[in-house]
Amino acid sequence: MKEQNQLLPIPHRILENLKEPILITDKSGTFIAGNAAAYSTLEIECAEPGNIKQYLAISMQEISKEFHQLVELQRNANTLIEVKVIEAKYNYFCFLLNNLTINGALQELKYSFSNGINHDLEGIILYEVNNGTIIDYDSPFASMFHYAPQELLGMNIRSIFHKDSVHLLYDHVHKHPEKPFLLTGLKKGGAPFYVEAYGHPCEYQGRIIRICLIKDITNQELNKKRVEYLSYFDAQTDLPNRNYLFQVLKHTIAHAKEQEKGIAILSINMNYDKERYHTLGYAFDQKFTRTCADRLTAYVQEHTFIAYINEKDFVLLHSGLNNRREMEVYVEKLINHLKTPAYIDNQEVNVNVHIGISVFPEHGEQENDLLKHADSAMYISRSTYFSEYTFFQPAFHLHFKSILTLEHQLKRAMQTNQLQLYYQPQTAFMNNQVIGMEALLRWKHPKRGMILPLEFIAIAERSGLIIDIGDWVIYEACRQNKHWQDKGFNPIVMSVNLSPNSILST
């Protein structure tokens, strides 16, 4: 030992009177000072000089500020010492040593694992390190694994834990005795469940065993996995969601740049006649969406990826199409596959399909731009009914933005009485007598002035607003006819123009 007149992080008088085994070394591991408890733990004489590596299976290169491991004694490989190392002043290290005993280990486990625990869901097991033989356990442990009280004695620990996690019972306990770890347990019969284990090696009848406190956390783990699943998948369709799509598209773009290849991004909308939503309800709509997802999933091919966005909108990525003609052929086959009538609740449903297509790198090199452009093209395809699929064009972006703005303003117009009816007389040819009126819909926009139906009816049809507009037109025309009659005019025939969707929804 070195002279005791040098400066130490713990004064000699205090160090000698501490009951806990503490040893002080320099950076090389050479002993500087220690107390009797430390020397006893290392099974050496108090005055015996030396280096820490002579007595513990440890290297100073392994030491870090958070070092805390179980280490074998060099002189007795069957003895494990719990070692915590603290970097101290004057370039010294303080080694806090702890002999492992079965009672001490059990008390430490119970203390560390006690807060917030339902004790009906936890048990204790002791097993051999070398061969995995189960030495002892309590009744809650046996019940947790669905075994009779004495049935587990002598069995191998590997038989009641899944092969992919059982190694933690050896590796983790030895390297990280202070941290709990997750295991997959196997109940009698093979049913898996999740447990949290807190283990500790200890000495028992001259040999090293391990003692573990086990807690059933199946519900918590399943909930956690469910949350993780919903982060990347849609619960209704079981398809990847927008988050997953962005990650895959980003990776696909990077790969396409390296290979100098293109990517087709398809924004797909699948719908049915709007009136069915009103007559058949939400549950039917959900089944339709699931049917659409199943059809797309069945069409997955090499180089494709499908994601669900919202309502009835999907995105398909294809990285195996070499030119526009190949894309057209693929999309036409896809549409024919998707628009086959569906049978839901014994009803035949015609499927409307509209697809917008953007192409990397022609239409952009960023995920957001490519998805936005594909969506714009799909929106144009739906609003114009000109084609079931449309490739993106730069002019679409402004047009798409104006359509969205007009749709928002149309919703506002219905709430603020901006829609108006004008009445065109219908007269008899013979005597020029008024025999009826035709109600003509106009939108008196607060900034743009009068907007004709040609500009907004298609938007109303696409958005579903046409149903409410049709109801309002009928009500307002009837109200006006009654008002004229109350004023003394003769009853007349009132004509209104209605969308087929409005008629079928009644």
GIJO-V65680 format. One record per residue. N is the residue number from 1. PHI is phi in whole degrees, 0 to 359 (999 if undefined). OMEGA is omega in degrees with one decimal (999 if undefined). D_FIRST is the distance of its C-alpha to the first C-alpha in Angstrom with 1 decimal. Layout:
BEGIN
<<N	PHI	OMEGA	D_FIRST> <N	PHI	OMEGA	D_FIRST>>
END
This chain:
BEGIN
<<1	999	178.9	0.0> <2	279	-177.6	3.8> <3	299	-174.1	6.6> <4	264	178.3	8.4> <5	266	179.8	11.7> <6	276	179.9	11.8> <7	289	179.6	14.2> <8	233	177.4	13.3> <9	294	175.5	16.1> <10	235	179.6	15.8> <11	303	-176.5	15.5> <12	304	-175.8	13.0> <13	297	178.8	16.1> <14	289	-178.2	17.7> <15	301	-177.0	14.7> <16	293	-176.5	14.4> <17	262	176.6	18.2> <18	282	179.1	18.7> <19	280	-178.8	20.2> <20	288	178.8	19.6> <21	292	-179.7	16.5> <22	228	179.8	14.5> <23	232	179.8	11.4> <24	246	178.0	10.6> <25	231	171.2	10.0> <26	271	-175.8	11.6> <27	295	-179.6	15.0> <28	275	-178.7	13.9> <29	96	179.0	12.0> <30	290	-179.1	8.6> <31	299	173.7	6.1> <32	251	179.5	5.9> <33	198	177.7	6.8> <34	185	176.2	9.2> <35	252	-175.4	11.8> <36	299	-179.6	13.2> <37	296	179.7	15.8> <38	291	-179.8	13.6> <39	295	178.1	11.9> <40	294	179.1	15.5> <41	297	-179.8	16.9> <42	276	177.9	14.9> <43	60	178.0	15.8> <44	228	177.3	12.4> <45	284	-176.3	11.0> <46	301	-174.4	8.8> <47	272	-174.7	6.5> <48	286	179.1	6.8> <49	282	175.8	4.7> <50	157	-178.8	7.4> <51	236	-174.0	9.8> <52	302	-177.0	12.1> <53	289	176.3	15.1> <54	286	-171.4	14.1> <55	243	178.0	14.7> <56	234	179.0	17.2> <57	284	-173.4	20.3> <58	212	175.8	19.7> <59	242	-179.9	19.6> <60	296	176.6	18.3> <61	292	179.9	21.9> <62	279	-172.7	23.2> <63	290	174.2	21.4> <64	225	-177.5	23.9> <65	295	-177.2	24.5> <66	245	-177.7	26.3> <67	291	177.5	24.1> <68	202	-176.6	24.9> <69	216	172.0	25.3> <70	263	-172.4	25.1> <71	232	179.0	22.7> <72	281	171.2	22.7> <73	287	179.5	19.9> <74	294	-176.4	19.5> <75	280	-177.7	19.7> <76	211	-174.1	22.6> <77	295	179.0	24.9> <78	274	-179.0	27.0> <79	248	177.0	24.5> <80	254	177.8	24.3> <81	241	173.3	21.8> <82	280	-174.6	23.1> <83	238	170.6	20.7> <84	242	-177.0	21.4> <85	240	177.9	19.5> <86	240	176.1	20.1> <87	284	-172.6	19.7> <88	247	178.8	18.5> <89	292	174.1	18.7> <90	62	178.5	16.9> <91	62	177.8	16.8> <92	252	174.0	14.3> <93	237	174.8	15.1> <94	259	176.9	15.2> <95	261	175.4	15.6> <96	261	-172.7	18.1> <97	252	-179.0	18.4> <98	212	173.6	21.6> <99	291	-179.5	22.8> <100	266	173.6	26.4> <101	235	-175.5	29.1> <102	295	179.5	32.8> <103	291	179.6	33.5> <104	297	179.5	30.8> <105	297	-178.9	31.9> <106	296	179.2	35.5> <107	296	179.9	35.0> <108	295	178.8	33.1> <109	298	-178.1	35.9> <110	297	179.2	38.7> <111	294	-177.1	37.2> <112	290	-172.2	36.7> <113	251	-168.8	40.1> <114	274	-172.9	42.1> <115	290	174.1	43.6> <116	72	-175.3	47.1> <117	260	169.7	47.2> <118	273	-170.5	50.4> <119	292	174.3	49.1> <120	290	-175.8	52.2> <121	253	-179.1	50.9> <122	231	178.8	47.4> <123	212	-176.5	46.1> <124	235	178.5	43.0> <125	222	174.3	42.4> <126	241	-179.6	39.8> <127	213	179.6	39.8> <128	289	178.0	38.0> <129	286	-170.9	35.8> <130	289	-173.7	36.9> <131	245	176.5	40.6> <132	77	-178.8	41.4> <133	292	178.0	43.1> <134	282	-176.7	43.9> <135	268	-176.5	42.5> <136	199	178.1	43.8> <137	192	177.6	45.1> <138	260	-175.7	47.1> <139	294	176.5	50.8> <140	300	178.0	50.6> <141	295	179.6	48.8> <142	299	179.9	51.5> <143	295	-179.7	54.2> <144	300	-178.4	52.8> <145	264	176.8	53.1> <146	64	175.7	56.5> <147	249	174.0	55.5> <148	291	-172.9	56.4> <149	308	-176.4	53.8> <150	255	-170.5	52.8> <151	289	-175.0	53.9> <152	275	-176.9	50.5> <153	300	178.8	48.6> <154	86	176.9	47.7> <155	287	178.5	48.7> <156	271	-178.0	46.5> <157	301	-178.7	45.0> <158	292	-176.7	46.4> <159	281	-178.3	49.9> <160	244	174.1	49.8> <161	227	-178.4	48.2> <162	297	-175.2	49.7> <163	299	-178.4	48.5> <164	282	-178.1	47.7> <165	235	-173.9	45.2> <166	295	179.9	43.8> <167	298	179.5	40.9> <168	295	178.4	39.4> <169	296	179.1	38.9> <170	253	-174.0	36.2> <171	289	-173.1	35.0> <172	293	-178.1	35.0> <173	300	-177.8	33.5> <174	286	-173.9	30.5> <175	271	-175.3	30.0> <176	226	-175.2	31.2> <177	294	-176.4	31.0> <178	270	-172.8	31.7> <179	245	173.2	35.0> <180	288	-179.4	38.4> <181	215	-175.4	40.4> <182	265	177.1	44.1> <183	230	171.9	45.6> <184	256	179.2	49.2> <185	276	177.5	50.0> <186	237	177.7	53.0> <187	288	176.9	55.1> <188	303	-173.3	57.0> <189	108	173.8	59.7> <190	99	-179.3	57.6> <191	292	-178.4	58.2> <192	278	171.9	55.2> <193	206	-173.8	53.6> <194	258	177.0	50.6> <195	228	171.3	47.6> <196	254	-176.3	44.4> <197	242	175.2	41.4> <198	231	-170.5	38.1> <199	248	-180.0	35.8> <200	204	171.8	32.5> <201	287	176.5	31.0> <202	202	-179.8	30.1> <203	267	-177.3	29.7> <204	214	178.6	32.9> <205	55	174.7	33.7> <206	82	178.1	30.9> <207	224	-178.7	31.7> <208	271	174.5	31.2> <209	235	175.0	34.2> <210	236	177.8	35.0> <211	239	-176.6	36.7> <212	230	170.1	38.9> <213	259	-172.6	40.9> <214	244	178.3	44.1> <215	235	176.9	46.5> <216	284	179.7	50.0> <217	237	-175.9	50.4> <218	302	-178.1	53.4> <219	298	179.6	55.6> <220	297	-177.1	53.1> <221	290	177.6	52.3> <222	295	176.6	56.0> <223	296	178.6	56.7> <224	297	179.6	54.0> <225	294	177.9	55.4> <226	294	177.5	58.8> <227	297	178.3	57.8> <228	298	179.8	56.2> <229	296	-177.6	59.4> <230	290	175.8	61.6> <231	290	-175.3	59.6> <232	232	-179.3	61.1> <233	226	177.5	64.1> <234	271	-175.6	67.2> <235	291	-176.2	67.7> <236	285	-174.1	71.5> <237	255	-174.9	71.8> <238	63	176.0	68.4> <239	264	173.6	68.6> <240	304	-179.3	65.9> <241	262	-176.2	66.3> <242	299	179.6	66.3> <243	300	179.7	62.5> <244	295	179.5	62.2> <245	303	-177.9	65.3> <246	298	179.8	63.7> <247	295	-178.6	60.6> <248	293	-179.2	62.7> <249	296	178.5	65.1> <250	299	179.2	62.4> <251	294	-178.9	60.9> <252	295	177.7	64.5> <253	297	179.7	65.3> <254	299	179.6	62.2> <255	293	-179.6	63.2> <256	295	177.3	66.8> <257	296	179.7	65.9> <258	296	-176.3	64.0> <259	269	-177.3	66.9> <260	55	178.5	69.6> <261	242	179.2	71.3> <262	259	176.0	72.9> <263	226	173.1	72.4> <264	261	178.2	75.1> <265	250	-177.1	74.3> <266	253	171.7	76.9> <267	265	-170.1	77.2> <268	246	172.4	79.2> <269	245	176.7	81.2> <270	240	-174.9	82.9> <271	215	173.6	85.3> <272	227	-176.0	88.4> <273	306	-172.9	91.5> <274	301	-175.9	90.4> <275	295	-179.1	92.9> <276	292	177.9	91.1> <277	298	-178.3	88.1> <278	283	-175.1	90.3> <279	270	-174.1	92.1> <280	253	170.6	89.4> <281	89	-172.6	86.5> <282	293	-177.4	82.7> <283	299	178.0	82.0> <284	296	179.9	84.4> <285	298	178.2	82.8> <286	296	178.5	79.3> <287	295	178.5	80.7> <288	297	179.2	82.3> <289	300	179.0	79.0> <290	296	178.1	77.3> <291	298	177.7	80.2> <292	298	179.5	79.7> <293	298	-180.0	76.0> <294	296	179.5	76.8> <295	295	179.0	79.4> <296	294	179.8	77.0> <297	299	179.5	74.2> <298	294	-177.2	76.7> <299	263	179.7	77.5> <300	299	179.4	73.9> <301	233	175.9	74.0> <302	297	179.1	71.6> <303	72	179.7	70.3> <304	242	176.6	71.2> <305	215	-176.2	69.3> <306	239	177.8	70.9> <307	224	176.1	69.7> <308	260	-176.4	71.4> <309	260	176.6	71.7> <310	191	-179.9	73.9> <311	44	-179.2	77.1> <312	238	-178.3	78.8> <313	254	-179.9	77.1> <314	230	173.5	75.0> <315	231	176.6	73.5> <316	239	174.8	73.6> <317	256	177.3	71.7> <318	225	-177.4	73.0> <319	252	-177.1	71.4> <320	245	179.7	73.7> <321	257	-169.7	77.0> <322	267	-178.2	77.9> <323	206	-175.3	80.8> <324	297	-178.9	82.9> <325	296	176.7	85.5> <326	298	177.7	82.8> <327	296	-179.8	81.6> <328	298	179.8	85.2> <329	299	-179.9	85.8> <330	296	-177.4	82.5> <331	295	179.2	83.2> <332	296	176.6	86.8> <333	294	178.9	85.7> <334	297	-179.9	83.1> <335	298	179.0	85.6> <336	299	177.3	88.1> <337	291	-173.4	85.3> <338	283	-172.2	84.3> <339	269	172.5	87.7> <340	301	-178.7	89.1> <341	308	178.9	90.3> <342	261	177.4	87.8> <343	243	-177.1	88.7> <344	232	-177.7	87.0> <345	52	178.2	88.2> <346	63	177.2	91.3> <347	240	176.7	92.2> <348	276	-177.1	92.6> <349	236	174.9	90.8> <350	284	-176.0	91.5> <351	258	174.9	88.3> <352	264	-177.0	88.4> <353	236	174.7	85.9> <354	226	-175.1	85.1> <355	231	171.4	82.5> <356	250	-172.5	81.3> <357	234	167.6	79.6> <358	241	-173.5	77.3> <359	232	171.7	76.0> <360	271	0.6	72.8> <361	264	-174.3	72.8> <362	302	-174.6	76.5> <363	253	178.6	76.2> <364	144	-179.9	72.7> <365	236	178.9	69.1> <366	251	-177.2	67.3> <367	304	-177.2	67.1> <368	300	-178.1	68.6> <369	296	-177.9	71.5> <370	296	178.4	72.4> <371	292	179.3	72.4> <372	296	-179.0	74.4> <373	290	176.3	76.9> <374	295	178.2	77.4> <375	294	177.7	77.9> <376	299	-179.8	80.4> <377	296	177.8	82.4> <378	296	-179.8	82.4> <379	297	177.5	83.6> <380	297	179.5	86.5> <381	299	-179.8	87.4> <382	288	-173.0	87.7> <383	284	-177.2	89.5> <384	263	-175.9	92.1> <385	57	-178.2	92.7> <386	284	-177.1	93.6> <387	209	177.6	91.2> <388	283	174.2	88.7> <389	217	-176.3	86.1> <390	217	172.8	85.6> <391	277	-179.3	83.4> <392	296	171.0	81.9> <393	231	-177.5	83.6> <394	306	-178.7	82.4> <395	291	-177.4	85.3> <396	296	-174.1	84.2> <397	299	178.9	81.3> <398	292	179.6	83.7> <399	296	178.7	86.1> <400	299	179.6	83.5> <401	296	-179.6	82.3> <402	292	178.0	85.9> <403	295	178.6	86.5> <404	299	178.5	83.5> <405	297	-178.8	84.6> <406	294	177.8	88.1> <407	297	177.6	86.9> <408	298	-180.0	84.9> <409	292	178.5	87.9> <410	293	175.6	90.3> <411	298	178.9	88.2> <412	293	-179.1	88.4> <413	298	-179.9	92.2> <414	292	-178.7	92.8> <415	277	-174.0	91.1> <416	243	173.9	93.0> <417	59	176.1	96.5> <418	276	177.3	96.6> <419	281	-177.4	98.4> <420	223	174.3	102.2> <421	248	172.6	105.3> <422	247	-170.7	108.4> <423	245	179.1	111.6> <424	257	-177.7	114.0> <425	295	171.9	117.5> <426	244	-172.9	119.1> <427	245	176.3	122.9> <428	286	-176.4	125.9> <429	292	-172.9	127.6> <430	286	-173.9	131.1> <431	238	177.8	131.0> <432	62	-179.6	127.8> <433	275	178.6	126.7> <434	290	-179.7	123.0> <435	243	-179.9	122.1> <436	187	178.2	118.3> <437	224	171.9	115.1> <438	249	180.0	112.1> <439	278	-178.4	108.8> <440	247	-175.6	106.8> <441	276	174.9	103.1> <442	223	178.0	101.8> <443	243	179.1	98.5> <444	268	-176.8	98.9> <445	285	-176.3	95.6> <446	296	-179.4	94.9> <447	247	-175.5	94.0> <448	269	-178.4	95.6> <449	83	-175.3	98.8> <450	283	178.0	100.6> <451	246	-178.1	98.8> <452	280	-178.1	100.9> <453	302	-178.5	99.9> <454	305	-175.5	99.5> <455	272	-174.0	96.3> <456	241	-177.9	94.6> <457	294	179.3	96.0> <458	299	177.9	93.9> <459	293	178.0	90.7> <460	296	177.7	91.9> <461	297	-176.0	92.5> <462	295	-175.5	89.1> <463	275	-177.2	87.2> <464	90	178.7	89.3> <465	294	-176.6	90.7> <466	299	179.7	94.1> <467	295	179.9	94.4> <468	293	178.8	94.0> <469	296	178.1	96.3> <470	299	178.1	99.0> <471	299	-179.0	98.9> <472	293	179.6	99.3> <473	300	180.0	102.2> <474	298	-178.7	104.1> <475	298	-175.8	103.6> <476	293	178.2	104.5> <477	294	178.0	107.6> <478	294	179.3	108.9> <479	298	-179.7	108.2> <480	294	177.9	110.3> <481	299	178.3	113.1> <482	294	179.2	113.4> <483	298	178.5	113.3> <484	294	179.4	116.3> <485	294	177.1	118.2> <486	297	178.8	117.6> <487	276	176.8	119.2> <488	104	178.3	122.4> <489	280	178.7	121.9> <490	291	175.7	122.8> <491	301	179.2	120.1> <492	226	176.9	118.9> <493	280	178.1	116.8> <494	251	178.8	113.2> <495	254	176.5	111.5> <496	228	176.0	107.7> <497	263	-177.0	105.6> <498	235	173.5	102.7> <499	286	174.2	99.9> <500	303	178.1	100.1> <501	296	178.0	96.7> <502	295	-178.9	98.2> <503	291	-176.7	101.1> <504	288	-178.8	98.9> <505	279	-178.5	96.5> <506	280	999	99.2>>
END
